[in-house]
Amino acid sequence: MKHFVILFFSLVLLSGSAFAQGKYKKHQVAKGETVTEIAKKYKVTPYDIFRLNPDSQNGISEGAVLLIPTAGKVKLETTAVPVTEKATRISNPIHEVKAKETMYGLTKQYNVTEQELIAANPELADGLKIGQKVIIPVKGSGVEAQAERAEKVFEKKDAPSYMYHTVEAGETKYSIAKQYGMTQQLLEELNPEVKDVLPLGYKLKLDKTSVLAKEIGPGAQLKQDEPQFTMYTVPAKETMYNLTKTTGLTKEKIEELNPELKEGGLREGMVLKFPAPKTGGFITGKKAPGVVSLVDSLDVQGEKQLALLLPFNLIKDQSSEEETERVRTDRFLNMTLDFYAGALIAIDSAKTLGLPIKVKILDSQESKTSSAVDRLKSSLAGVNAVIGPFFQSNVERAAQTLTNVPVISPLSKEVGKPVENLYQSVPSPDVVRVAMLNFIKSKNANLIAVVDEKKLSSKQFIKNNYAGAKITDQMVTEELLKPLLDPVGINYILLDTESAGKVSNTVRVLMKIKEDYKIQLAVFERTDVLDNEEVPLHLLTQLKMQYASITNDTDTQEKHLFVKKFKEKNGVSPNQFATRGFDVTFDVILRLFQPESFGETVVTKSSEQVENKFAYRSLNGGNYNNGVYILYYDEDLSIKHAE
């Protein structure tokens, strides 16, 4: 039950930083430097730099920050062409997919597992297609190999054994392999550098002599309305009920897509097939009321430029040992790297959609009171939007410096000064509190607020925003509470206290009287006091406690997809900063490619990404996100949307 409580969260979460898991150096681009020159300087390949800095494929500019790997270096590629070579020739059985055939049926027919089929045919992660040729794994060859080796000596020394293909926008390893009649596995064997990432402009080495033993044609094309699929690995404690909620599919439809469920039921580790998201991001389920899909209204009319001003705070002449120690101990740096890791996946998702986005990553060199914004002004010329810096005073300075350019504050909860081109992407604490009170108003409820005696501003806030609210700072008893209750209508008991004892006492009193009155427990937002051992969780779930949140804490399919993608890229699960890095960046990119201007989209279109909602409102010359979720604890210990 992840929740975004304060900007600087605990070290426990930060210690899971994806970038903290590996060694790297940081390099600030000098005037006139190229990626090739930098690669030679650090004895790595240009690909190594592209892998950690995807935006550098579009060129680098002075002042940009590049991450340089120091472990697992790859030798610079030579152009020597061998005369004798081992080539991979596929001689596995080939199955042509017929109408109504399923993955499950193939596993039974050929006595292989679904995982083995996908390993041999990665494209099956999108589901079977009529007419598709499927390579059947050879038993005993190993899941990784999936092919029999045949050694071949080229007969002519003067005949080149390789040809080359330059990667263009929109191409994938699978599409290139299909184009040249080879397998994706062979393509990766010949080009191990592209196993994780396929950079634009990269020259792929292709084996002219190794082809499929049986030529595979293009196959029958699916109709436009035939769905693509995504594969989902069932985690521990997953339930069919939860799958129906997160996917929006009925139990019968899920079983139709996955016949094995009818035989053995739902089991941990199973690989299930679901209709794939069509967004390029990770949104697959039902959207919140008033939320639109920005992908459905994309309008691509030329390249856009986005700049990320992130506080890497590079230190000149710092040794590798000092950098490693800083990554290990600097929580602010780890937060920055986590945000950056999420942003990279957003950029990759945008390119999957075919969006011509060029991204600059710049070091904002910031503290609470200073930044490098003024010095970076020339590097920001021509950008269409800027994300960052992190601190409120610095992001305000950036907006004032870059007039007419949308500047998005990614993490600050402060309201700050209203600036016309500044967009506060994190709802302020007052916005969260008002959202909770407005939800209670929508129920025409009798509100009884239990507030700590010293919280005078909170008492006044409730009075100002909820006419007729009854407020007490006393320890709750039946004698105190019953005269305040509505015997017929619904009664909301709103807790705003830092006392675990007061929370525990109140919920026990409510449990005693809930059979005689319509009772609903609520808090403004989740705080640490609710996790205190004095507060019984089972009572909070029985009372279905409601709370307001700037993040969607429910368990959704889009979260599973994002976590899977992030772990594939970084080896660890994303924390809330990484997820926010994805959400903010992907949302901004999509808004840049709308028929309206960026400013118009924030007024007319509310959106939702993996965990965050973006519903901007203009107020006093500023732009503020009002996207808040109202959630509740259910009795099955899950979190759900309150309605």
N, C-alpha and C positions, 0 to 999 in steps of 0.2 A: 504493500500500500504506500507507494511512493508519493510524496507530496512536496511541494515547493514552498517552504516556510519562510526563509530569509535568504538574502543574496549570498552571504557567506555561510555555507552549510558546514556540517561536521567533517573532520579530517577522515573519518571512516569512509565516506563516499569519495572524497577527493583522492584517497590513496589508490583507488581503482582506476586512475587516469590511464587511458589507452596509451598515450605517448610516454607515460612514466615507466611503462613496461619494457621499453627498448632504448638503446643508446643512440643519440644523434647529436649533431652540432647544428648551430644556427648561423647562417651567413647573411649579412646585409649586402645587397647588390650595390656595387660601385658603378660609377658612370661608365658606360660603354661595355660592361661585362656581358658575356653571353653564357648560356647554360653549359655549352661545351667547355669553355674556359674554366668555369667553376668546377665542373666534373673532373677535369684534369688536375686542378689544384688539390682536390680532396681524394683523388685516385678512386673515383667511382664512375659509373656510366651516366650519361644524360638520362637514361631511363630511371635510374635510382632517384634522381632529382624529380622527374616527372611523377613518379609513384607517390612521393610524399607531398608534392606540390602540383596538383593537377592543373592549376591556373597557369603555371609556367609554360605549358604547351602553347599558349597564345602569345608568348613573349614575356620578358621581364623588364622591369623599369627600375631606375635608380631609387634606392631606399627600400625596395621590396625585401621581405624576409623569407628566406628559403630554409627548410629543414634538410640537413645533409646526413645520410646514414653513416654511422661509423662501424657498424657490425654487419657481417654478411655481405661484404663488398663483392661486386661483380667485376671481373676483368673486362677491360675495354674490348669491344668486339673487333675482330680483324676481318679483312675481306678475303682472306685466303680461301680458295675453293678446293676441297679434297677431291681426289680422283676415286678413291675407294671409300664407300660409306655403307653403314648399316641403314637399311630403309625399312620402315614399318609397312607391311602389306596386310590389309585386313582380310581374313579368310573365314571369319565367323559366319554362322548362319544369318541370313537376312530375312526379316519378316515384314511383309507389306500389310499395313493396317487396313482392315475392312470396316465397313459401317457397323456401329454398335459394339465394336470390340473395346474392352477396357484394359487398363494396366493390370488389374487383378487377374483377368482372364489369361493374359500373356504369362504371368508368373506361374500359373497352374499348368499351362500348356508346355512350357519349356523348363519347368522345375528350377526357376531362379527366383531371387527375391526382388522386390520393387527397388530396393537400394542399389542392387547390382545392375538392374536395367538402367537406372538414372545415371549411375557412374559411367556406363558404356555409352549412354546417349544423353548428355546433359540437357539437350533440348526438350526431353520428356518432362522436365520440371514445368513446362507450359501445357502439358497434357498431350494425349494422342491426337493425331490429325489423320483424316481419311487419306489413304494413299501413301502415308509416311513409311519410309523404310527404316526398320528398327534393327540395330545390331544386337544379336543375342549373345550374351557373355558365354565364353567357353569355360566350362567347369574345370577348375584346377589351375587356371591361368592367373587367378588373383583379381580382385576387384579393381585394383589400380591399373593393371595391364590391359585387360579386355581385348587383347589382340595377340595374334601369333606372329613371331618375328621370322623374317626371311632375309638372309644375307645376299646382297647382290653386288657384283663388281661391274662398274660402268665399263662398257666396251670401248668407248672412244675417249682418249685423254683430252682431246680438244673440245669435247662437248661439255658445256657447263652442267653441273649436277643440280644447280639451284636456279630458281628465278625469284624475283622479288616483287612484293606488292606494298604500295604505300597506303597506310590506313587513312580513310576519309571519314568525315562526319557521318554518324548514323550507322556505321558498320560495326559488326560484332565478330568475335572469333568464329562463332557458328556460321554466320552468313558468308564469311570469307572462305572457310573450309568447304562449305557447300559449293561455292562458286568455282573452286579448283578441284572438286571431286575428291576431297580427302577428309579425314576425320578431324574433329577438334582436338582429340588427343594427340594426333601426329603433329598438328600445327603447334601445339604447346611443347612437344618434345623438340622440335626444331627451333623454337623460340622461347626458351624457359623464362626469359625476362618478362614475358607478357602473361604469365600465368595468373597474376592478380589483377593487372590493369592493362588496358589496350590504349596507349596514347595516340592521339591524332598525329599524323605525319610520320609515324614509326614505320620503318622498312622491314616488313616481315619476310623471312627466308622461307621459300616454298620448295619442296622436293618434287622435281618434275617427273621422277620415275615411279614414286610410290603413290599408287592410287587404289581405290577400292577394287577388290577382285571382281565384284559384280557392280557395274556402273549403276549408280542410283540416280534416277530421273527426278524432276521437280515434284512429282506426285500431284495428287488432286488438291485443288485449293479449297479451303473451307469457305463456306458462305459467310457473309459479313456478320450475320447474327449468331454464328456458332461461337460459343464462349472459349476463351483461353483459360488456362488453369494455373494455379499456384499450389505448391506442395507444402503441407503443414505437418511438422513433427509434434506428436501429442506429448505434452509435458506431464509431469506427475500431478495427480489429483485433478486432472481435467475431467469435465463432465459433459454429457451430451446436452444438458440444459444450457450450459455456458456456451457451447458451440453454436447452438441455435440462436442465442442472443447476440453473440459477437459477429456471426456471419449473416444473420437475417434469413437463414434457410430453415426449412422445416426438418424435423428428424427424418422424415421419409425421403426428402430430397438429398440429405447428406448420405443416407444409406444407399440411395440410387447411384450416387457418384462413387461410393466406396462400399461395394457389396460385401467385403470381408467383415464389415461391422455386424452384419446379420448372423455371421457364424460364431465369432468369438467375442463380440462386444467391443467396447472402447478400451484400449490398452496403452499404457505408457510406451512411447517409442514408435508407435505406429506412424506411418506416413500417409496422411489423408490428402485428398484432392478437393480443392475449392475453386470456384470462379475467381480468376485473378483480378486485382485492382486495375483500373484503366487510367489511373491518374499519373503514373510515372513516379508517384510518391508512395505513400503507404495507406491512404484512406480507402477503406473497403466497405465499411458498414454504413448504417443509417446515420445521417448527419443531424446535428442539433437543429431545432427550429430556427428558421431565419438564415441558416447558413447555406451558402451556395458553393458549387465546385468551380474554382477558378480555372481548372483545366478545361472545362466544357466551353469556356469563352475565350480561349487563347487566340491572340491575334499577332502573328509573327510578321513584322514588317521591318526587318533589318536587325543588326546586332545591337545588343545593349551591354553596358559596362556597369559592373557592381564592384564596389570597394569594401573590404573588411578592414576596419581599424581595430586591431587586437593588441592588447598590452603584453606582448612577449617580453618587453623591457630588456632588450639585449644589452649585455655589458661587454664593451670592447676589451680585447686581449684577455678574455677569461679562458682559463685552461679547460680541457675536457673534463678533468676531475672536478673542477669547480662547477661546471655546468651540470654534471651528473648529480652532484650533491644538491644543487639548487632545484633540480627536477624532483629530487626525493623529498625535499623539505618545504619548498615554496608552495603553499596552498593556492595562492592567487594565480601563480603560473599554471598549476595543474588545472584550475578552473578554466583558464584561458585555453589550454590545450584540449580539454574536453569539449568546450564549445566549438573549437576549430575542427575537431574530428567530426562532430555532427554536421557542421557546415559543409565539409568536404563531401559527405554523402548527399546532401541537398544539391550541391553543384553537379554531382554525378547523376542524380535523378533528373535534374533539369536537362542535362545533355541526352539522357535516355529519351526524353520527350522531343528531342531535336531542336531545343531552344538555343539560338546562337548567343550565348551569354559569355562574356569575357570578364574574368574576376581578377582583381588586384588584392593581394594580401600585404598589408603594411603594418609596421610596428608603431603603435600609438605612443609608446614610451610614456606611460601615464602613472600618476599617483592621484590622490584625491584632489590635489590642488593644481596639477600641471599636466601637460601633455605635449606631444610633438605635432599637434594639429596644424599650427601655423607654418611649421617647416615643411609639412607634407602637402601644402596647398597646390604646388605645381604638379605633384604626382597625381593629384585628384582631378586634374583638368579633364573635362569631357565625360566624367562618370555620370550615370543616370540615377544612382542611388548609393548611399553609404550606410553600412551597418557598423555601429560603434561611434566613439569609444564606449567603455563600460561605465565610468563614473559620470554622475549627472552633470556636474559642472563642466566636464570635458566634452560631453556630447552636446551640451548647449552651445559651447564655444564652436564646435564643428558646424552646427546648424547656422550659427550667426556668420561664420566665415564662408560657408558654401551656400549662399543665398540661391533660391530657386532649385536646389537639389534636395530631394527627400533624404533626411537623415533619421535613421531608426535607432532608438535607444534599446539595446537588446536585453539588459538585465536590471537596470535601476528601477526601483519601486517608487522613487521620489516623484512628486508632482512637478517640482521645479518651476522654472519660468516658462510661460507660454511663448513658443516660437513657431511661426507659421509653417515652416518646413520641417519641424521636429515631430516625430511620431513615437510616443511612449508605448512600447509594445507590452510592457508588464502592467496589469491593472494595479492601481494604488490600493493600499489598505482600506481607505474610505470607500472606494468603488466596490470592493469585496463585501464590506459591511452593508452598504446600501443594497447590494444585490440580494443578500440574505433577508433584509427587512422587506424589500419589495416582494420577494417570494412569499413571505408570511402574509403580507397585505393581500396578495392574490387569493389567499385562502379565507379571507374575511375572518381571521382568527383573533381570539382574545390573547394578547401578548403579555406575558409575565416575565420580566427580565430579572435575573439574579446576578447582581454585579458587585464586585469587590468595593468595599467602602471607600478606598482611596482612588477609585477610577471615576473621578468627577467628570472628566471630559467624555467618557463613554456614556455615562448617564445622560449628559446633555445631548450627545449625539443621537441617542435612542429617542429622546423626547422630541428633538427637531425633525426626525425622520419617520416617526410612527406615532401619530396622534392617538391618545387614549392608552398608550402603553403603561403598564403597572410595573414599577421598579422597586426592588428591595435589595438591601445589602446584608440582610440578616441570614442566619443559618436556617435553612428551610425545614419546617415541620408541617405535619398535617394540619395543625391548628392555624398556622400562619397561611398556608396555601389555600385551603378549601374556601375561605371567604372571597378569595380573588378569582376563583375559577368560574367559568360559564358552565352551568349544569347541562346545557343543550348543545352549544356549538363546540368547535374545536379550540383547544387551549394549547398554545405554544409556550413552552418553558425554555427561555433563551439564557444559556449560561455564559457569563463573561467573567471568569475568575481564574486566578493563578493558584488557587488552593485545591489540592487533590482531595482534601478532606471535605470541602464544600461540594465538590463534584460528586464524590462517593455518597455523601449524605443525601443530596438532592435526588440522585437516581434511585436510591433505595425507597425514598418517600414516594416517588412517582410509581414505582412498581407496586406499592401497596394500594394506590388509588386508581390505577389505570383501568380497572374493570368497571369503575363507577363513573368515570369521566373520559372524554375524548382527549387524550394526552399526546403531544408530540414534543420530544426533546430536540433542542437545536443548539448549535454554537456558531459563532461568527466564522471561525476557521479552526482546523486541527492545530493543536499546540501540544507541546511536550507533556503538559499536565494530564492529558488523556492517556498517555502511555505509562503513567505512574502505576505501580503495583497496587496502590490503594483503590484504584478505579477498576471495577470488574468489567472486563470487556463484554462478557456475556450479557450483562445488564444493558450496556449501550446498544448491543445488537437487538435485544428484545424490545427496546424502546425505539429502535430504528432511528437512531440519532442522525439528524441532518446537519450538514455544514456546507459552507461556501468554499470554493477552491478555484485558483487560477489554472490548475491543471486537471485534466481528466484522469482521475485515479481509478477508473473502472478498468477491468481486464478486457482488452479488445484484440481483434485479429490484427489490426494495423500495428499495434504495439509489438505483437509477436513477430511480425514481418520486419519491423524496424530493428528490433533486438537481434534477430537472426542476421540481418545484413550488417549491422554494426560489429557483431562478434566475428563475422567472416573477415571483415576488414582489419579489425584491431585486436582480436583475441580476447577481449573482455566485454562484459555487458555495459551498455551506456548508463551513466547516471543522469540526473535531471539537467545538468548543464549541457551534456552532449545532445540530449533530446531537444532541449531548447535551441541549441545551435542549429540543428536540422530544421526545426519548425519555423524559426524566425527567417532563416536564409531562404528556405524553399518558398515561404509565403511571399517574401519580398520579390523573388525572381518571378513568380507567377504574376504578381501585380504589375511588373514591368512589361509583361507581354499581354496586356488587355487592350481592348479598343479605346478605353478611356485613359486619361492621364493617371499617374500614380495617385495624385491627390483626389481625383474623382472616385477611384476604386475604393478608397478607404471610407468614403462617405456612403457609397451605394452598395458595397459588397462585404458581407461578413463571411469569414472563412474559418476552416478548422483543419489542423494538421494532426500529427500523431498524438500530442498531449495538450496542445494549446489552441485556444480559440482567439480569433482576431476580429473584434467588432469595434472599430474605431469610432469615436464621436468627437466633434469639434466643440471646444469650450474656451471662451475668453481668449481666442486667438491661438490656442494650442490644440493638439490632437492626442487623444487618450484612448487606450484600449479598454473597453468595458466587457470583454469576453470572460465571463465567470460561469462556472458550473455549480449547480446545487446538487449535492450527492447525499447518500445516506448509507449507514451500516445495515446490511441485511442479516437475517438470523443465520444464514449459511456462511457467515463471516466474509462475505464478498461485499464490494462497494458497488452501488447502483445509482442511476440517475433518479432524482426525486421528480415526481410529476404532480 
